[in-house]
Amino acid sequence: MSWLQTFALSVGFITLPAVDAYWFRLSTRPIPRRYLGYT
């Protein structure tokens, strides 16, 4: 494995949990009912 692949893997492992946590925080935020398709 080249250093570039190693670098990409390490960056992925670092950023994926952060992105996951960000989307989890967005998804647990109270959402107005109209965005969920309710009237």
C-alpha distance matrix in Angstrom:
0.0 3.8 6.7 8.1 6.3 6.9 10.2 11.1 10.7 12.8 15.2 15.6 16.4 18.8 20.6 20.9 23.4 25.3 25.7 26.7 29.2 30.6 31.2 32.7 35.0 36.0 36.6 38.8 40.8 44.3 44.4 47.7 48.9 49.1 45.4 45.1 47.6 50.7 53.9
3.8 0.0 3.8 5.3 5.4 6.4 8.7 10.0 10.9 12.6 14.4 15.5 16.8 18.7 20.2 21.1 23.8 25.2 25.6 27.1 29.5 30.4 31.3 33.1 35.2 36.0 37.0 39.2 40.9 44.5 44.5 47.7 49.1 49.2 45.4 45.5 48.0 51.2 54.2
6.7 3.8 0.0 3.8 5.5 4.9 6.0 8.5 9.8 10.4 12.1 14.0 15.2 16.4 18.1 19.7 22.1 23.1 23.9 25.7 27.7 28.6 29.9 31.7 33.4 34.4 35.7 37.8 39.3 42.9 43.1 46.4 48.1 48.2 44.5 44.8 47.4 50.4 53.4
8.1 5.3 3.8 0.0 3.8 5.4 5.0 6.1 8.5 9.9 10.5 12.1 14.2 15.3 16.3 17.8 20.7 21.4 21.7 23.8 26.0 26.5 27.6 29.7 31.5 32.1 33.5 35.8 37.1 40.7 40.6 43.8 45.4 45.4 41.6 42.0 44.6 47.7 50.5
6.3 5.4 5.5 3.8 0.0 3.8 5.4 5.0 6.1 8.6 9.8 10.4 12.2 14.2 15.2 16.0 18.9 20.2 20.4 21.9 24.5 25.3 26.1 27.9 30.0 30.7 31.7 34.0 35.7 39.2 39.2 42.4 43.8 43.9 40.1 40.2 42.7 45.8 48.9
6.9 6.4 4.9 5.4 3.8 0.0 3.8 5.5 5.1 6.2 8.6 9.8 10.6 12.4 14.3 15.3 17.6 19.1 19.9 21.3 23.4 24.6 25.8 27.3 29.2 30.4 31.5 33.4 35.2 38.8 39.1 42.5 44.0 44.4 40.7 40.7 43.5 46.4 49.5
10.2 8.7 6.0 5.0 5.4 3.8 0.0 3.8 5.4 5.2 6.1 8.5 10.0 10.7 12.2 14.1 16.5 17.2 18.1 20.0 21.9 22.7 24.2 26.0 27.5 28.6 30.0 32.0 33.4 37.1 37.4 40.7 42.5 42.8 39.0 39.4 42.2 45.1 48.0
11.1 10.0 8.5 6.1 5.0 5.5 3.8 0.0 3.8 5.5 5.1 6.1 8.6 9.9 10.4 11.7 14.8 15.6 15.7 17.6 20.0 20.6 21.6 23.6 25.4 26.1 27.4 29.7 31.1 34.7 34.7 37.9 39.6 39.7 35.9 36.3 38.9 41.9 44.9
10.7 10.9 9.8 8.5 6.1 5.1 5.4 3.8 0.0 3.8 5.5 5.0 6.2 8.6 10.0 10.4 13.0 14.7 15.1 16.3 18.7 19.9 20.8 22.3 24.5 25.5 26.4 28.5 30.3 33.9 34.2 37.5 39.0 39.5 35.7 35.7 38.5 41.3 44.5
12.8 12.6 10.4 9.9 8.6 6.2 5.2 5.5 3.8 0.0 3.8 5.4 5.1 6.2 8.7 10.1 11.9 13.2 14.5 15.9 17.6 19.0 20.5 21.8 23.5 25.0 26.2 27.9 29.5 33.2 33.9 37.4 39.1 39.8 36.1 36.2 39.2 41.9 44.9
15.2 14.4 12.1 10.5 9.8 8.6 6.1 5.1 5.5 3.8 0.0 3.8 5.5 5.1 6.1 8.4 10.7 11.1 12.0 14.2 15.9 16.6 18.2 20.0 21.4 22.5 24.1 26.0 27.3 31.0 31.4 34.8 36.7 37.2 33.5 33.9 36.9 39.6 42.5
15.6 15.5 14.0 12.1 10.4 9.8 8.5 6.1 5.0 5.4 3.8 0.0 3.8 5.4 5.2 5.7 8.8 10.0 10.2 11.7 14.1 15.0 16.0 17.7 19.7 20.6 21.7 23.8 25.5 29.0 29.3 32.7 34.3 34.8 31.1 31.2 34.1 36.9 39.9
16.4 16.8 15.2 14.2 12.2 10.6 10.0 8.6 6.2 5.1 5.5 3.8 0.0 3.8 5.7 5.6 7.1 9.2 10.5 11.1 13.0 14.8 16.1 17.0 19.0 20.6 21.5 23.1 25.1 28.7 29.4 33.0 34.6 35.5 31.8 31.7 34.8 37.4 40.5
18.8 18.7 16.4 15.3 14.2 12.4 10.7 9.9 8.6 6.2 5.1 5.4 3.8 0.0 3.8 5.9 6.5 7.2 9.3 10.8 11.8 13.2 15.3 16.3 17.6 19.4 20.9 22.2 23.7 27.5 28.4 32.0 33.9 34.9 31.3 31.5 34.8 37.1 40.1
20.6 20.2 18.1 16.3 15.2 14.3 12.2 10.4 10.0 8.7 6.1 5.2 5.7 3.8 0.0 3.8 5.7 5.2 6.2 8.5 10.0 10.5 12.4 14.1 15.4 16.6 18.2 20.0 21.3 25.0 25.5 29.0 30.9 31.6 28.0 28.4 31.6 34.1 37.0
20.9 21.1 19.7 17.8 16.0 15.3 14.1 11.7 10.4 10.1 8.4 5.7 5.6 5.9 3.8 0.0 3.8 5.4 5.1 6.0 8.5 9.8 10.6 12.0 14.1 15.3 16.2 18.1 19.9 23.5 24.0 27.5 29.1 29.9 26.3 26.2 29.4 31.9 35.0
23.4 23.8 22.1 20.7 18.9 17.6 16.5 14.8 13.0 11.9 10.7 8.8 7.1 6.5 5.7 3.8 0.0 3.8 5.5 4.9 6.0 8.5 9.9 10.2 12.1 14.1 15.0 16.2 18.2 21.8 22.9 26.6 28.3 29.5 26.1 25.9 29.3 31.5 34.6
25.3 25.2 23.1 21.4 20.2 19.1 17.2 15.6 14.7 13.2 11.1 10.0 9.2 7.2 5.2 5.4 3.8 0.0 3.8 5.4 5.1 6.1 8.7 9.8 10.6 12.4 14.2 15.4 16.6 20.4 21.4 25.0 27.1 28.2 24.8 25.2 28.6 30.7 33.6
25.7 25.6 23.9 21.7 20.4 19.9 18.1 15.7 15.1 14.5 12.0 10.2 10.5 9.3 6.2 5.1 5.5 3.8 0.0 3.8 5.5 5.0 6.2 8.5 9.8 10.5 12.2 14.2 15.4 19.0 19.4 22.9 24.8 25.6 22.0 22.4 25.6 28.0 30.9
26.7 27.1 25.7 23.8 21.9 21.3 20.0 17.6 16.3 15.9 14.2 11.7 11.1 10.8 8.5 6.0 4.9 5.4 3.8 0.0 3.8 5.4 5.3 6.0 8.6 9.9 10.4 12.2 14.2 17.7 18.4 22.0 23.6 24.8 21.3 21.1 24.4 26.6 29.8
29.2 29.5 27.7 26.0 24.5 23.4 21.9 20.0 18.7 17.6 15.9 14.1 13.0 11.8 10.0 8.5 6.0 5.1 5.5 3.8 0.0 3.8 5.6 5.0 6.1 8.6 9.8 10.5 12.2 16.0 17.3 21.0 23.0 24.5 21.3 21.2 24.8 26.6 29.6
30.6 30.4 28.6 26.5 25.3 24.6 22.7 20.6 19.9 19.0 16.6 15.0 14.8 13.2 10.5 9.8 8.5 6.1 5.0 5.4 3.8 0.0 3.8 5.4 5.2 6.3 8.7 10.1 10.8 14.5 15.4 18.9 21.1 22.3 19.0 19.5 23.1 25.0 27.7
31.2 31.3 29.9 27.6 26.1 25.8 24.2 21.6 20.8 20.5 18.2 16.0 16.1 15.3 12.4 10.6 9.9 8.7 6.2 5.3 5.6 3.8 0.0 3.8 5.4 4.9 6.0 8.5 9.8 13.2 13.4 16.9 18.7 19.7 16.3 16.4 19.9 22.0 24.9
32.7 33.1 31.7 29.7 27.9 27.3 26.0 23.6 22.3 21.8 20.0 17.7 17.0 16.3 14.1 12.0 10.2 9.8 8.5 6.0 5.0 5.4 3.8 0.0 3.8 5.4 5.1 6.1 8.6 11.9 13.0 16.8 18.4 20.1 17.0 16.5 20.2 21.8 24.9
35.0 35.2 33.4 31.5 30.0 29.2 27.5 25.4 24.5 23.5 21.4 19.7 19.0 17.6 15.4 14.1 12.1 10.6 9.8 8.6 6.1 5.2 5.4 3.8 0.0 3.8 5.5 5.3 6.2 10.0 11.6 15.4 17.6 19.4 16.6 16.8 20.5 21.8 24.5
36.0 36.0 34.4 32.1 30.7 30.4 28.6 26.1 25.5 25.0 22.5 20.6 20.6 19.4 16.6 15.3 14.1 12.4 10.5 9.9 8.6 6.3 4.9 5.4 3.8 0.0 3.8 5.5 5.2 8.6 9.1 12.7 14.9 16.2 13.2 13.8 17.4 19.0 21.6
36.6 37.0 35.7 33.5 31.7 31.5 30.0 27.4 26.4 26.2 24.1 21.7 21.5 20.9 18.2 16.2 15.0 14.2 12.2 10.4 9.8 8.7 6.0 5.1 5.5 3.8 0.0 3.8 5.5 8.0 8.3 11.9 13.3 15.0 12.1 11.6 15.3 16.9 19.9
38.8 39.2 37.8 35.8 34.0 33.4 32.0 29.7 28.5 27.9 26.0 23.8 23.1 22.2 20.0 18.1 16.2 15.4 14.2 12.2 10.5 10.1 8.5 6.1 5.3 5.5 3.8 0.0 3.8 6.3 8.3 12.0 13.6 16.0 13.7 13.1 16.9 17.6 20.5
40.8 40.9 39.3 37.1 35.7 35.2 33.4 31.1 30.3 29.5 27.3 25.5 25.1 23.7 21.3 19.9 18.2 16.6 15.4 14.2 12.2 10.8 9.8 8.6 6.2 5.2 5.5 3.8 0.0 3.8 6.1 9.7 12.1 14.4 12.3 12.7 16.4 16.9 19.2
44.3 44.5 42.9 40.7 39.2 38.8 37.1 34.7 33.9 33.2 31.0 29.0 28.7 27.5 25.0 23.5 21.8 20.4 19.0 17.7 16.0 14.5 13.2 11.9 10.0 8.6 8.0 6.3 3.8 0.0 3.8 6.7 9.1 11.8 10.7 10.9 14.3 14.1 16.2
44.4 44.5 43.1 40.6 39.2 39.1 37.4 34.7 34.2 33.9 31.4 29.3 29.4 28.4 25.5 24.0 22.9 21.4 19.4 18.4 17.3 15.4 13.4 13.0 11.6 9.1 8.3 8.3 6.1 3.8 0.0 3.8 6.2 8.3 6.9 7.6 11.0 11.2 13.2
47.7 47.7 46.4 43.8 42.4 42.5 40.7 37.9 37.5 37.4 34.8 32.7 33.0 32.0 29.0 27.5 26.6 25.0 22.9 22.0 21.0 18.9 16.9 16.8 15.4 12.7 11.9 12.0 9.7 6.7 3.8 0.0 3.8 5.5 5.8 7.3 9.6 9.0 10.2
48.9 49.1 48.1 45.4 43.8 44.0 42.5 39.6 39.0 39.1 36.7 34.3 34.6 33.9 30.9 29.1 28.3 27.1 24.8 23.6 23.0 21.1 18.7 18.4 17.6 14.9 13.3 13.6 12.1 9.1 6.2 3.8 0.0 3.8 5.4 5.2 6.7 5.4 7.1
49.1 49.2 48.2 45.4 43.9 44.4 42.8 39.7 39.5 39.8 37.2 34.8 35.5 34.9 31.6 29.9 29.5 28.2 25.6 24.8 24.5 22.3 19.7 20.1 19.4 16.2 15.0 16.0 14.4 11.8 8.3 5.5 3.8 0.0 3.8 5.4 5.2 5.0 5.8
45.4 45.4 44.5 41.6 40.1 40.7 39.0 35.9 35.7 36.1 33.5 31.1 31.8 31.3 28.0 26.3 26.1 24.8 22.0 21.3 21.3 19.0 16.3 17.0 16.6 13.2 12.1 13.7 12.3 10.7 6.9 5.8 5.4 3.8 0.0 3.8 5.5 7.3 9.2
45.1 45.5 44.8 42.0 40.2 40.7 39.4 36.3 35.7 36.2 33.9 31.2 31.7 31.5 28.4 26.2 25.9 25.2 22.4 21.1 21.2 19.5 16.4 16.5 16.8 13.8 11.6 13.1 12.7 10.9 7.6 7.3 5.2 5.4 3.8 0.0 3.8 5.7 8.9
47.6 48.0 47.4 44.6 42.7 43.5 42.2 38.9 38.5 39.2 36.9 34.1 34.8 34.8 31.6 29.4 29.3 28.6 25.6 24.4 24.8 23.1 19.9 20.2 20.5 17.4 15.3 16.9 16.4 14.3 11.0 9.6 6.7 5.2 5.5 3.8 0.0 3.8 6.6
50.7 51.2 50.4 47.7 45.8 46.4 45.1 41.9 41.3 41.9 39.6 36.9 37.4 37.1 34.1 31.9 31.5 30.7 28.0 26.6 26.6 25.0 22.0 21.8 21.8 19.0 16.9 17.6 16.9 14.1 11.2 9.0 5.4 5.0 7.3 5.7 3.8 0.0 3.8
53.9 54.2 53.4 50.5 48.9 49.5 48.0 44.9 44.5 44.9 42.5 39.9 40.5 40.1 37.0 35.0 34.6 33.6 30.9 29.8 29.6 27.7 24.9 24.9 24.5 21.6 19.9 20.5 19.2 16.2 13.2 10.2 7.1 5.8 9.2 8.9 6.6 3.8 0.0
